[in-house]
Amino acid sequence: IVSILKLAVLAFPWIGIQSIWQAEFSSTTPYLQQLGLSAFWSSNIWISGPIAGFLVAPVIGSLSDATTSVLGRRRPWMLGGLLFLGFVSMMLASSNKIFPGEENKPKALAVAATFFCLMDGSINIIQTPTRAFIADMAPPSKQLTGQLLASMFQGLGALLGFGLHKHLYKDSSDVFCLFTTVFLVNVAVFVPVCAYVTETPLKKLEEKVSICKPFTNVFTNIGKMSLSLLKIGLVQVFSWIALFSYWPIASTWM
């Protein structure tokens, strides 16, 4: 019997993931603008988020499904993604220190914009196996409860991210302190969970994993979807289109 406490442990990492999303959303636009990015591009650069999700999530999902590490299928990607997140977030936040001065702002902006896009990818590397963590470890009867707990922790993570921003971020020079703190929050969340939860290692697969297969499967499986599932999918698609019709502009407006 899977207790509520164990389900909560499986869902707990979402606090860290959502806190980094919110810290990025609330601080990156003014930071990039301070480096010289125009209002037009400071809005449109946010399209890197859904693009990274579309490209990274299916690939990482397929690779983690077939991972045969002694740590299991999900934990290697969660911890590896966490390390990558630490690197790219520090590079993003340090770009104005790597290239200081007004004359070096174009170089600092190029570094910051590059690592901003990579940061979106790194978060997707973490959250894709984290999303599958509950599905792997919880029995079918507990899946709904586990996902509800994940949603609750996402809300708490959003509050934490905005709270840290309020207390740590006064201007663009504070972005390094903010990102460092949020990264340490993620370390404090992920490392104990990965140490506590034990996955059963997957036996080696005979079939080789294809990186292209997740993308071809999207179009193949659309034709196999039931009408009710297709309606839900369309609602999701248009919800994300609606979100990104105002979200990037809202970031610039703030």
C-alpha positions, 0 to 999 in steps of 0.5 A, a space after each residue: 500500500 502506497 501511503 500519502 506520505 510516499 506519494 508526497 515524496 514522489 511529487 515533492 520535486 515539483 516545488 523546485 521545478 516550479 520555483 525555478 520557472 517562476 524565478 526565471 519568468 520574473 527576473 530574466 526579462 529586465 536582466 536581458 533588457 539591461 544588457 541591451 535586448 529590445 522590448 520586441 525581442 525580450 518578449 519573443 525570446 520566450 518562445 524558446 520555452 515551448 520550442 524547448 519543451 517540444 524538442 527536449 521532452 519527447 527525446 528525454 522521455 524516450 531515452 529515460 524510458 530505455 535507461 538501464 542505469 543501476 539508479 533506475 530510469 528517471 533519477 539519472 536524468 533528474 540529477 544530470 538535468 539538475 547539474 546542467 541547470 546549475 551550470 546554465 543558470 550560473 552562466 546566464 546570471 554571470 554574463 554581465 560579469 564575464 563581459 563587464 562594461 558598456 562596450 562588452 554589452 553585446 557579448 554579454 547579451 549573446 551569452 545571456 540569451 544563449 544560456 537563457 534558451 539552454 536553461 529552458 531546455 535544462 528545466 525540461 530535462 528535469 521535469 520530463 522524468 519527474 513527471 514520469 516518476 509518479 507514474 512509475 512508482 505509484 499503483 494505478 489506484 493512486 495515480 490521481 492522488 499523486 498527480 493532485 499532490 504534484 499540482 499542489 506542490 507546483 502551486 507552492 513552488 510558484 509561491 516560493 519562486 515569487 517570494 524569493 524574487 520579492 526578497 532577493 531581487 531588487 534590480 538586474 544585479 541581483 539575478 545571480 543571487 536569486 538563481 543561486 538560491 533557487 538552484 540550491 532549493 532544487 538541490 535540497 528538494 531533488 537530492 533527498 528524494 532521489 536518495 530516498 526513493 529506490 527504482 528497479 533498474 530496467 533490463 537491457 533492451 534489445 531494440 535500440 532507442 530512436 530519437 526520431 520515434 517520439 515525433 513520428 509517434 505524435 502524428 501516428 497516434 493522433 489518428 488512434 485517439 478516441 474522440 474524447 481524448 482528441 477534444 482534451 488534446 485540442 483544449 490543451 493546444 489552444 490553452 497553450 496558444 492563449 497563454 503565449 499570446 499574452 505571457 511573454 508580453 506580460 513579462 516585458 510589461 512588468 
